[in-house]
Amino acid sequence: MSLEDEGSSEAPTVMASDYEPLFAPKKAPVDDLEAVRNIFAGAAAPFIRSPWSWAAWALLLPGAALATPTVLGRYGPFHVVIAWCLVIILGGMVEMWVLRRGGGTERTTVAGWVLRSQANLSFIAVAISAVLIWYRQPAVLAGVWLLVLGHSFLVLGGLAFRPFRRAGWIYQLAGIGALWPGQNSLGWFAAATALGNALIAIAVARRRE
């Protein structure tokens, strides 16, 4: 090999440091969630068909939260549990009426997976609630449930219907407020459930129009 050939050979590329790939210009991320959003939107379609169920929750949950201190003072903790169970059953009946009124829906694997995930998250929240009651910290319950509901709306609901994400932020911020020492946790719960569900009801009504 001649000297000219040796001089014309390209120098090997040298990396400035091992961290260079971390700071190299990145390409635009590929939106691989679009197909997932479409699937979730289809699975959630029966629940965003009518605003009435969301309007019912916007009234029932805040009403139960605001009435809890009165029921507790007059009748005791057992009647508080009964009152909340009745409120949940009544809200569920309104929701079932809305779903049946809208016609039959197909059973999908995604909807089943979401329901199982929600059931598991609810089980975790119930376990935490039992521990808090055991250690006589019932004032923390409202904040815990706001964070759990906010997570569901923000993560799973946000994939199906964008207003769910907005409600999720409201729930989670209210959950932090409810957990702050010295705060009226039930007041935070009432405000968040009223505002969050009302915004969803309005969004569903506008979507129908």
LUMKETI-191689 format. One record per residue (C-alpha): residue in one letter; x, y, z. Coordinates in steps of 0.25 Angstrom, whole numbers, plus 5000, padded with zeros to 4 digits. Example, Ala and Ser with C-alpha at 12.3 -4.5 7.8 and 13.67 -1.06 7.14 Angstrom:
A504949825031;S505549965029;
This chain:
M500050005000;S500650144996;L500750265005;E499650334997;D498650225000;E499050225015;G498750375015;S497450365008;S496850265018;E495750315026;A495950335041;P495050245050;T493950315057;V494250345071;M493050365081;A493250485090;S492750405102;D491950295106;Y490850385110;E490750445096;P489550355091;L488750415103;F488850555098;A488850525083;P487650595075;K486450505076;K485450475065;A484050505067;P483350395075;V482450295068;D481050305072;D480750155075;L479550195084;E478550235073;A478050095071;V477950065086;R477150195088;N476250155077;I476050015084;F475750085097;A474850185091;G474050075086;A473949995099;A473550125106;A472550165096;P471350115105;F471750195117;I471850325109;R470550315102;S469750395111;P470050505121;W469050455132;S469850355139;W470950455141;A470050565145;A469450465156;W470850435161;A471150585161;L469950595171;L469950465179;L471450465183;P471550605188;G470250595195;A470750465202;A472050535206;L471350655212;A470350575219;T471350485226;P471750565238;T470250585241;V469950435240;L471150395248;G470850495259;R469350445260;Y469350295257;G470850255257;P471850195248;F470950075244;H469950165238;V470950235230;V471350105223;I469950075220;A469750215215;W470950205205;C470450065201;L469150125197;V469750235190;I470650145182;I469450055179;L468550165174;G469650225165;G469850085159;M468450065156;V468350205149;E469650155141;M468950025138;W467750095133;V468550175124;L469350065118;R468049975116;R467350095110;G468450115100;G468249965094;G469149845095;T470649855094;E471649745090;R472549685100;T474049715097;T475349665103;V475749805105;A474549845113;G474749715121;W476149755124;V475849895128;L474749845138;R475749745144;S476849855145;Q475849945152;A475349835161;N476749805165;L477049955168;S475749955176;F476149835184;I477449905187;A476750035192;V475749955200;A476949885207;I477650015210;S476350075215;A476149955225;V477549985230;L477250125232;I476050095239;W476749995248;Y477750105252;R476650205254;Q476950295242;P475650315235;A475950455231;V476950405221;L475950315214;A475450425205;G476750465200;V477150315197;W475950295189;L476050425181;L477450385177;V476950245173;L475850295165;G476750405159;H477750305154;S476650225147;F476050345140;L477450395137;V478150275131;L477050175126;G475950275124;G476850375117;L477050275106;A475550265103;F475050405105;R475950525107;P474950595117;F475250475126;R476650525127;R476250665132;A475350595142;G476550515147;W477450635149;I476250695157;Y476150565166;Q477650555168;L477850695172;A476750695181;G477250565187;I478550635190;G477750745197;A476950645205;L478150585210;W478750715215;P478750725230;G477650805236;Q476750805223;N475350775222;S475550645214;L474050615211;G473850755206;W475050735196;F474350605192;A472950675190;A473550785182;A474450685173;T473250585170;A472250695167;L473250775158;G473850655151;N472550575148;A471850705144;L472950735134;I472850595128;A471350605127;I471450735120;A472550675110;V471650555107;A470450645105;R471250735095;R471850605088;R470350565086;E470050695079;
